[in-house]
Amino acid sequence: MEKTIIAKYSEGMMDKSTQVRLGKLGAYPFERLKKLFSASVPNSALAHIDAGAGEPRLPLPEFVQDTLNANISGFSKYPATRGNAPLPQAIADWLKQRYGLRDMNPATQVLTANGTREALFAIAHALVNPDAEKKPYVMMPNPMYQIYYGAAVTAGAGPYLLPCLAEHDFTPILDEISVDTWENTAFVYVCSPSNPTGWIADRDYYARLLALADKHDFYIVADECYSEIYWQDKPLGLLEVAQDLGRVDYARCLVMNSLSKRSALPGLRSGLIAGDADLIARFAKLRSYTGAATPLPLQHVAAAAWSDEEHVARHLQIYRDSLKAFFDVWGQGDIPAGSFFVWLPVENDEAFAIAAYEQQAVTLLPGSYLGAEDSHGENAGSGFVRLALVDGVEKAAELAARLKKVRV
Ligand SMILES: Cc1ncc(COP(=O)(O)O)c(C=O)c1O
């Protein structure tokens, strides 16, 4: 019988004061990592390998410089919250060709984001009513991209953790959740392909969630930032499953995607938000107050990046080759279905991270920093470390060779 778990501190997190809620959040994973390594010195005989941050380090796509130069005068104008031409249209066109969507209106179903991180955070503040008696939960996978957790807590919701366990291929478990809990859910974050586990949602998973959303009146926010990085089959998107089920208005659905991973442009800070026009309108209103508009020259670079698949195919090949090189040397385990992360089981994740740093000059992230403790006192990220294969094929092989020598 699997466990379905309410975060131990859900109730305590739902304080009325934003300041108190913020105070209850722990330090961000990379701050924790700095602290963990504060008394350690990396092996000085080896060049450092940073497999900690999921920051692609590939050459800049060719069109970036030229597009920026051609549109530099745009810095003298204020950009629009919903995005200016040609970006919303380029996003709509990409979504249509990538997912076979028949309809995607750039004026009503699309928003631009300054990277999906800010949008994934802000959406909770548009969809959660902290004063409501009902709907106090935001569901999310555990382990998770930590923004979901911080967003839920600061918005005044209780994070409800869906365990992602190796014995279930890391599928966020939806079974054994009570009707009462579903009824009290404001929205569910899905991360597919998943950071950190590499799991990809299939048609049945999205369809089941959509049926639950209709039955219990909640929304789905799908973070599909790693959609263009996969080992075999192209990941499905929430919007295409919705369309196939006849939900041509994408009711209850929002997807987010990013140029940080597919285009290796994390510094551009550009992403997309798309789906249900009512949710888009609500979110656009919030964003018009928070000031989340993207500078015009950067919008032009983003439009060029969504319009070019050549560089994306080139990057995909590098990620695939890197994963293969890592596992060839490592000699065990399966290549993840999606993303460029390796979610490696270890005895003690913090001890392994320290040993890898001191003995082999490798930075990686303890899995527990990407999880949250559940009501059973367990953290679904413990016993794993996350490696980001973002430095090319040779470094991926070298990383595996070095990790094989780590002794805890
Ligand atoms: C799962 C996931 N979602 C969203 C993001 C945010 O990416 P960005 O803000 O660069 O678009 C990241 C970045 O690491 C991520 O791993």
The ligand as an SDF file (V2000), in Angstrom:
LIG
                    3D

 16 16  0  0  0  0  0  0  0  0999 V2000
   11.6320   22.2530  -13.4010 C   0  0  0  0  0  0  0  0  0  0  0  0
   12.0550   23.6510  -13.6640 C   0  0  0  0  0  0  0  0  0  0  0  0
   11.1260   24.5550  -13.9280 N   0  0  0  0  0  0  0  0  0  0  0  0
   11.4470   25.8370  -14.1580 C   0  0  0  0  0  0  0  0  0  0  0  0
   12.7560   26.2600  -14.1330 C   0  0  0  0  0  0  0  0  0  0  0  0
   13.0300   27.7190  -14.3570 C   0  0  0  0  0  0  0  0  0  0  0  0
   13.6980   28.0070  -15.4810 O   0  0  0  0  0  0  0  0  0  0  0  0
   13.7640   29.4790  -16.0440 P   0  0  0  0  0  0  0  0  0  0  0  0
   13.3100   30.4160  -14.9730 O   0  0  0  0  0  0  0  0  0  0  0  0
   15.1780   29.7010  -16.3870 O   0  0  0  0  0  0  0  0  0  0  0  0
   12.8410   29.5140  -17.2040 O   0  0  0  0  0  0  0  0  0  0  0  0
   13.7760   25.3520  -13.8600 C   0  0  0  0  0  0  0  0  0  0  0  0
   15.1750   25.8000  -13.7920 C   0  0  0  0  0  0  0  0  0  0  0  0
   16.0640   25.1500  -13.3710 O   0  0  0  0  0  0  0  0  0  0  0  0
   13.4180   24.0050  -13.6130 C   0  0  0  0  0  0  0  0  0  0  0  0
   14.3320   23.0770  -13.3430 O   0  0  0  0  0  0  0  0  0  0  0  0
  1  2  1  0
  2  3  1  0
  2 15  2  0
  3  4  2  0
  4  5  1  0
  5  6  1  0
  5 12  2  0
  6  7  1  0
  7  8  1  0
  8  9  2  0
  8 10  1  0
  8 11  1  0
 12 13  1  0
 12 15  1  0
 13 14  2  0
 15 16  1  0
M  END
$$$$
